[in-house]
């Protein structure tokens, strides 16, 4: 599987979409840093002092700005995962490049697992850099005004959920790439990703207004494609502290009034494993 992983690395680095994504990621981090700097300067002027209500307002704005950065960071990470992996197998089947590997009597399951190892490891590294970049900007540029008060344990726990999202996307993407074309798989995966996040917002709205029907819609969408639940859990772990009455976990547009349970995390891991196992099995039976 190692040769497949190395070739997957080279393919990802050589793709134009990867280069464009890196450039846009740097532009996003730069823009986020500028926005954080201006917000910290303005809030420092308007919310000077250390009164309890002032500290609560500062903490609220810091978690909202950081939450916005994490939301769009997860969105960029998800798009890179989809666009870089959805054609990883299908494009080679369509161009018959896969014949070179299968002619060497390489087991098909090792081919799929090699693709998974290469794609997921690269995307995990990207997700780590994106997460730490956003958090670092909040801590250093925000200074004493917008820096969110989070512990190292919270950061590591939240990072674990954040990097699991692209891994799940790769598992599903490999399944689609094993049974359909690149374009079809990309459309299906983007729609599923959209359903997940829309369902997540619907569930939060249902929790706020007390509508069980909306909550159930959100739960069903999470079961269908659990990427939104990973983002929600990452923010809950990062901001839900006992001494924070305005925790990001329950406040603002990206708040989580209905946090995912531990059982949802277990379901998500099983979901990814099943998708990967199906990809291996279906590709093993595919006539190429």
The 8 nearest C-alpha neighbors of each residue, nearest first, counted from 0:
[[1, 113, 3, 109, 2, 4, 110, 112],
 [0, 2, 4, 3, 5, 113, 117, 116],
 [3, 1, 5, 4, 0, 6, 113, 7],
 [4, 2, 113, 6, 0, 1, 5, 7],
 [3, 5, 117, 7, 1, 113, 2, 6],
 [6, 4, 8, 2, 7, 3, 1, 9],
 [5, 7, 9, 3, 8, 4, 10, 2],
 [6, 8, 4, 10, 5, 9, 117, 3],
 [9, 7, 5, 11, 6, 10, 117, 12],
 [8, 10, 6, 12, 7, 11, 13, 5],
 [11, 9, 7, 13, 8, 12, 6, 14],
 [12, 10, 8, 14, 13, 9, 7, 17],
 [11, 13, 9, 10, 14, 8, 17, 18],
 [12, 14, 10, 11, 9, 15, 17, 18],
 [15, 13, 11, 16, 17, 12, 10, 18],
 [16, 14, 18, 17, 19, 13, 12, 20],
 [15, 17, 19, 14, 18, 20, 83, 82],
 [18, 16, 20, 15, 19, 14, 21, 12],
 [19, 17, 15, 21, 20, 16, 22, 14],
 [18, 20, 16, 22, 21, 17, 23, 15],
 [21, 19, 23, 17, 22, 18, 24, 16],
 [22, 20, 24, 18, 19, 23, 17, 25],
 [23, 21, 19, 25, 24, 20, 26, 18],
 [22, 24, 26, 20, 25, 21, 27, 19],
 [25, 23, 27, 21, 26, 22, 20, 28],
 [24, 26, 28, 22, 27, 23, 29, 21],
 [25, 27, 23, 29, 24, 28, 30, 22],
 [28, 26, 24, 30, 25, 29, 31, 23],
 [29, 27, 31, 25, 30, 26, 32, 24],
 [30, 28, 32, 26, 27, 31, 25, 33],
 [29, 31, 27, 33, 32, 28, 26, 34],
 [32, 30, 28, 34, 29, 33, 27, 35],
 [31, 33, 29, 35, 30, 34, 136, 28],
 [32, 34, 36, 30, 35, 31, 29, 37],
 [35, 33, 31, 37, 32, 36, 38, 30],
 [36, 34, 38, 32, 33, 37, 39, 141],
 [35, 37, 33, 39, 38, 34, 140, 141],
 [36, 38, 40, 34, 39, 35, 41, 33],
 [37, 39, 35, 41, 40, 36, 42, 34],
 [40, 38, 36, 42, 37, 141, 41, 144],
 [39, 41, 43, 37, 38, 42, 36, 44],
 [42, 40, 44, 38, 43, 39, 37, 45],
 [43, 41, 45, 39, 44, 46, 40, 38],
 [42, 44, 40, 41, 46, 47, 45, 39],
 [43, 45, 41, 42, 46, 47, 40, 39],
 [44, 46, 42, 43, 47, 41, 40, 48],
 [47, 45, 42, 43, 44, 53, 48, 57],
 [46, 48, 43, 44, 45, 49, 53, 42],
 [47, 49, 50, 46, 53, 54, 43, 51],
 [48, 50, 54, 53, 51, 47, 52, 46],
 [49, 51, 53, 52, 48, 54, 55, 47],
 [52, 50, 54, 53, 55, 49, 56, 48],
 [51, 53, 55, 54, 50, 56, 49, 57],
 [54, 52, 56, 50, 55, 51, 46, 49],
 [55, 53, 57, 51, 56, 52, 49, 58],
 [54, 56, 52, 58, 53, 57, 59, 51],
 [57, 55, 59, 53, 58, 54, 60, 52],
 [58, 56, 54, 60, 59, 55, 61, 53],
 [57, 59, 61, 55, 56, 60, 54, 62],
 [58, 60, 56, 57, 62, 61, 245, 55],
 [59, 61, 63, 57, 58, 62, 64, 56],
 [62, 60, 145, 58, 64, 63, 59, 147],
 [61, 63, 65, 59, 64, 60, 247, 66],
 [64, 62, 66, 60, 61, 65, 67, 59],
 [65, 63, 67, 61, 66, 62, 60, 68],
 [64, 66, 68, 62, 67, 63, 61, 69],
 [67, 65, 63, 69, 68, 64, 62, 70],
 [66, 68, 70, 64, 65, 69, 63, 71],
 [67, 69, 65, 66, 71, 70, 72, 64],
 [70, 68, 72, 66, 67, 71, 73, 65],
 [71, 69, 67, 73, 72, 68, 66, 74],
 [70, 72, 74, 73, 68, 69, 75, 67],
 [71, 73, 69, 75, 74, 70, 68, 76],
 [72, 74, 76, 70, 71, 75, 69, 77],
 [73, 75, 71, 77, 72, 76, 78, 70],
 [76, 74, 78, 72, 77, 73, 71, 79],
 [77, 75, 73, 79, 74, 78, 72, 80],
 [76, 78, 80, 74, 75, 79, 165, 73],
 [79, 77, 81, 75, 80, 76, 82, 74],
 [78, 80, 76, 82, 77, 81, 83, 75],
 [81, 79, 77, 78, 83, 165, 82, 84],
 [82, 80, 78, 79, 84, 83, 85, 77],
 [81, 83, 79, 80, 84, 85, 78, 185],
 [82, 84, 80, 81, 79, 85, 11, 86],
 [85, 83, 87, 86, 81, 82, 80, 172],
 [84, 86, 172, 176, 81, 87, 185, 82],
 [87, 85, 181, 89, 90, 84, 88, 176],
 [86, 88, 84, 85, 89, 90, 176, 91],
 [89, 87, 91, 176, 86, 90, 177, 92],
 [90, 88, 176, 86, 92, 180, 91, 181],
 [89, 91, 86, 93, 92, 88, 87, 94],
 [92, 90, 96, 94, 97, 88, 93, 89],
 [91, 93, 95, 89, 90, 94, 97, 88],
 [92, 94, 90, 91, 95, 89, 180, 96],
 [93, 95, 91, 96, 92, 90, 97, 89],
 [96, 94, 92, 97, 93, 98, 91, 99],
 [97, 95, 91, 98, 94, 99, 92, 100],
 [96, 98, 95, 91, 99, 100, 92, 101],
 [97, 99, 101, 96, 100, 95, 102, 92],
 [100, 98, 97, 102, 101, 96, 103, 95],
 [99, 101, 102, 97, 98, 103, 105, 104],
 [100, 102, 98, 103, 104, 105, 99, 97],
 [103, 101, 99, 100, 104, 98, 105, 97],
 [104, 102, 101, 105, 100, 99, 98, 106],
 [105, 103, 101, 102, 106, 100, 107, 99],
 [104, 106, 103, 101, 107, 100, 110, 109],
 [107, 105, 109, 108, 104, 110, 101, 283],
 [106, 108, 110, 109, 283, 105, 111, 282],
 [107, 109, 111, 279, 110, 106, 112, 283],
 [110, 108, 112, 107, 0, 111, 106, 113],
 [109, 111, 107, 113, 108, 112, 114, 0],
 [112, 110, 114, 108, 113, 109, 279, 115],
 [111, 113, 115, 109, 114, 110, 116, 108],
 [114, 112, 0, 4, 116, 3, 110, 115],
 [115, 113, 111, 117, 112, 116, 4, 118],
 [114, 116, 112, 118, 113, 117, 119, 111],
 [117, 115, 113, 119, 114, 118, 120, 112],
 [116, 118, 4, 114, 120, 115, 7, 119],
 [117, 119, 115, 121, 120, 116, 114, 122],
 [118, 120, 122, 166, 116, 121, 117, 115],
 [121, 119, 123, 122, 117, 118, 116, 124],
 [122, 120, 124, 118, 123, 119, 117, 125],
 [121, 123, 125, 119, 124, 120, 126, 118],
 [124, 122, 126, 120, 125, 162, 121, 119],
 [123, 125, 127, 121, 122, 126, 120, 128],
 [124, 126, 122, 128, 123, 127, 129, 121],
 [125, 127, 129, 123, 128, 124, 162, 122],
 [128, 126, 124, 130, 125, 129, 131, 123],
 [127, 129, 125, 131, 126, 130, 132, 124],
 [128, 130, 126, 132, 127, 131, 125, 133],
 [131, 129, 127, 133, 132, 128, 126, 134],
 [130, 132, 134, 128, 133, 129, 135, 127],
 [131, 133, 129, 135, 130, 134, 128, 136],
 [134, 132, 136, 130, 135, 131, 129, 137],
 [133, 135, 131, 137, 136, 132, 130, 138],
 [136, 134, 132, 138, 137, 133, 131, 139],
 [137, 135, 140, 133, 139, 134, 138, 32],
 [138, 136, 141, 134, 135, 146, 140, 139],
 [137, 139, 146, 135, 136, 141, 142, 140],
 [140, 138, 142, 136, 141, 137, 135, 146],
 [139, 141, 136, 142, 36, 137, 138, 35],
 [142, 140, 145, 137, 146, 138, 39, 139],
 [143, 141, 139, 140, 144, 146, 138, 145],
 [142, 144, 146, 145, 141, 138, 39, 139],
 [143, 145, 142, 39, 141, 146, 43, 57],
 [146, 144, 61, 141, 39, 143, 142, 147],
 [145, 147, 138, 141, 137, 142, 143, 144],
 [148, 146, 61, 149, 62, 145, 58, 138],
 [147, 149, 146, 150, 58, 238, 138, 62],
 [150, 148, 147, 153, 237, 151, 154, 238],
 [151, 149, 153, 152, 154, 148, 237, 155],
 [150, 152, 154, 153, 155, 149, 156, 237],
 [153, 151, 155, 150, 154, 156, 149, 157],
 [152, 154, 237, 156, 150, 151, 155, 157],
 [153, 155, 151, 157, 152, 156, 158, 237],
 [156, 154, 158, 152, 157, 153, 151, 159],
 [157, 155, 153, 159, 158, 154, 152, 236],
 [156, 158, 233, 154, 160, 159, 155, 237],
 [157, 159, 161, 155, 156, 160, 154, 162],
 [158, 160, 156, 157, 161, 162, 155, 163],
 [159, 161, 163, 233, 157, 158, 162, 229],
 [160, 162, 158, 159, 163, 164, 233, 157],
 [163, 161, 164, 123, 159, 126, 160, 165],
 [162, 164, 160, 166, 161, 165, 159, 167],
 [163, 165, 167, 166, 162, 226, 161, 168],
 [166, 164, 168, 167, 80, 163, 77, 162],
 [165, 167, 169, 163, 168, 164, 119, 170],
 [168, 166, 170, 271, 164, 169, 165, 163],
 [167, 169, 165, 171, 166, 170, 172, 164],
 [168, 170, 172, 166, 167, 171, 173, 165],
 [171, 169, 275, 167, 173, 168, 172, 274],
 [172, 170, 174, 168, 173, 169, 274, 175],
 [173, 171, 169, 85, 175, 174, 170, 168],
 [174, 172, 176, 170, 175, 171, 177, 169],
 [173, 175, 278, 171, 177, 172, 176, 274],
 [176, 174, 172, 184, 177, 173, 178, 179],
 [175, 177, 173, 89, 88, 174, 179, 85],
 [178, 176, 174, 282, 175, 173, 278, 179],
 [177, 179, 175, 176, 174, 282, 281, 180],
 [180, 178, 176, 175, 177, 184, 183, 89],
 [181, 179, 183, 89, 182, 184, 176, 178],
 [180, 182, 86, 184, 89, 183, 85, 185],
 [183, 181, 185, 184, 180, 186, 86, 85],
 [184, 182, 186, 180, 185, 181, 187, 179],
 [183, 185, 187, 175, 181, 182, 186, 180],
 [186, 184, 182, 188, 183, 187, 85, 181],
 [185, 187, 183, 189, 184, 188, 190, 182],
 [188, 186, 184, 190, 185, 189, 191, 183],
 [187, 189, 191, 185, 190, 186, 184, 192],
 [188, 190, 192, 186, 191, 187, 185, 193],
 [189, 191, 193, 187, 192, 188, 194, 186],
 [192, 190, 194, 188, 193, 189, 187, 195],
 [191, 193, 189, 195, 190, 194, 188, 196],
 [194, 192, 190, 195, 196, 191, 197, 189],
 [195, 193, 191, 197, 192, 196, 198, 190],
 [194, 196, 198, 192, 193, 220, 227, 197],
 [197, 195, 199, 227, 198, 193, 194, 200],
 [198, 196, 194, 200, 199, 195, 193, 201],
 [197, 199, 217, 201, 195, 196, 220, 200],
 [198, 200, 196, 202, 217, 197, 201, 227],
 [199, 201, 203, 197, 202, 198, 204, 196],
 [202, 200, 198, 204, 199, 203, 217, 213],
 [201, 203, 214, 217, 205, 199, 200, 204],
 [202, 204, 206, 200, 205, 201, 256, 257],
 [205, 203, 201, 207, 206, 202, 200, 208],
 [204, 206, 210, 213, 202, 214, 203, 208],
 [207, 205, 203, 209, 204, 208, 256, 202],
 [206, 208, 204, 205, 209, 203, 256, 210],
 [209, 207, 205, 206, 210, 204, 203, 211],
 [208, 210, 206, 205, 207, 211, 204, 214],
 [211, 209, 205, 212, 213, 208, 206, 214],
 [210, 212, 214, 213, 215, 209, 205, 206],
 [213, 211, 215, 214, 210, 216, 205, 217],
 [214, 212, 205, 216, 215, 211, 202, 210],
 [213, 215, 202, 211, 205, 217, 216, 212],
 [214, 216, 218, 212, 217, 213, 211, 219],
 [217, 215, 213, 219, 214, 218, 220, 212],
 [216, 218, 198, 202, 220, 214, 199, 215],
 [219, 217, 215, 221, 220, 216, 222, 214],
 [218, 220, 222, 216, 221, 217, 215, 223],
 [221, 219, 223, 217, 195, 198, 222, 218],
 [222, 220, 225, 218, 224, 223, 219, 195],
 [221, 223, 219, 220, 224, 225, 218, 266],
 [222, 224, 220, 221, 219, 225, 195, 191],
 [223, 225, 221, 222, 195, 226, 220, 191],
 [226, 224, 221, 228, 227, 222, 267, 223],
 [227, 225, 229, 228, 164, 224, 195, 230],
 [228, 226, 230, 196, 229, 195, 225, 199],
 [227, 229, 231, 226, 230, 225, 232, 259],
 [230, 228, 232, 226, 227, 231, 160, 233],
 [231, 229, 233, 227, 232, 228, 234, 161],
 [232, 230, 228, 234, 229, 233, 235, 227],
 [231, 233, 235, 229, 234, 230, 228, 236],
 [234, 232, 157, 230, 160, 236, 231, 235],
 [235, 233, 237, 231, 232, 236, 238, 248],
 [236, 234, 248, 232, 239, 237, 238, 233],
 [235, 237, 233, 234, 157, 238, 239, 153],
 [236, 238, 234, 153, 235, 157, 154, 233],
 [239, 237, 235, 247, 236, 240, 246, 248],
 [240, 238, 235, 248, 246, 236, 237, 241],
 [241, 239, 243, 242, 238, 246, 237, 244],
 [240, 242, 243, 239, 244, 246, 238, 245],
 [243, 241, 240, 244, 246, 239, 245, 148],
 [242, 244, 246, 245, 240, 241, 239, 55],
 [245, 243, 246, 242, 241, 55, 240, 239],
 [246, 244, 243, 59, 247, 250, 55, 58],
 [245, 247, 248, 243, 239, 244, 238, 249],
 [246, 248, 250, 249, 238, 62, 254, 245],
 [247, 249, 235, 255, 254, 246, 239, 238],
 [248, 250, 254, 255, 256, 247, 246, 251],
 [251, 249, 254, 247, 248, 246, 245, 252],
 [250, 252, 254, 253, 63, 247, 249, 59],
 [251, 253, 254, 250, 63, 255, 67, 200],
 [254, 252, 251, 255, 66, 67, 250, 63],
 [255, 253, 249, 250, 251, 248, 252, 247],
 [256, 254, 249, 248, 257, 258, 203, 231],
 [255, 257, 249, 203, 206, 258, 254, 207],
 [256, 258, 255, 203, 206, 259, 202, 249],
 [259, 257, 255, 256, 260, 232, 231, 235],
 [260, 258, 228, 263, 232, 257, 261, 231],
 [259, 261, 262, 263, 258, 264, 232, 257],
 [260, 262, 264, 263, 265, 259, 266, 232],
 [261, 263, 265, 260, 264, 266, 259, 267],
 [264, 262, 266, 260, 261, 265, 267, 259],
 [263, 265, 267, 261, 266, 262, 268, 260],
 [264, 266, 262, 268, 263, 267, 269, 261],
 [265, 267, 263, 269, 264, 268, 270, 262],
 [268, 266, 270, 264, 265, 269, 263, 225],
 [267, 269, 271, 265, 270, 266, 272, 264],
 [268, 270, 272, 266, 267, 271, 273, 265],
 [271, 269, 267, 273, 268, 272, 266, 274],
 [270, 272, 274, 167, 268, 273, 269, 170],
 [271, 273, 269, 275, 274, 270, 276, 268],
 [272, 274, 276, 270, 275, 271, 269, 277],
 [275, 273, 271, 277, 276, 272, 171, 170],
 [274, 276, 170, 278, 272, 277, 273, 271],
 [275, 277, 273, 279, 278, 274, 272, 280],
 [278, 276, 280, 274, 275, 279, 281, 273],
 [277, 279, 174, 275, 281, 276, 280, 282],
 [280, 278, 276, 108, 277, 282, 281, 283],
 [279, 281, 277, 283, 278, 282, 276, 284],
 [282, 280, 284, 283, 278, 279, 277, 285],
 [283, 281, 285, 177, 284, 279, 280, 278],
 [282, 284, 280, 281, 285, 107, 279, 108],
 [285, 283, 281, 282, 286, 280, 279, 287],
 [286, 284, 282, 283, 287, 281, 178, 177],
 [285, 287, 284, 282, 283, 92, 281, 178],
 [286, 285, 92, 98, 95, 97, 93, 282]]
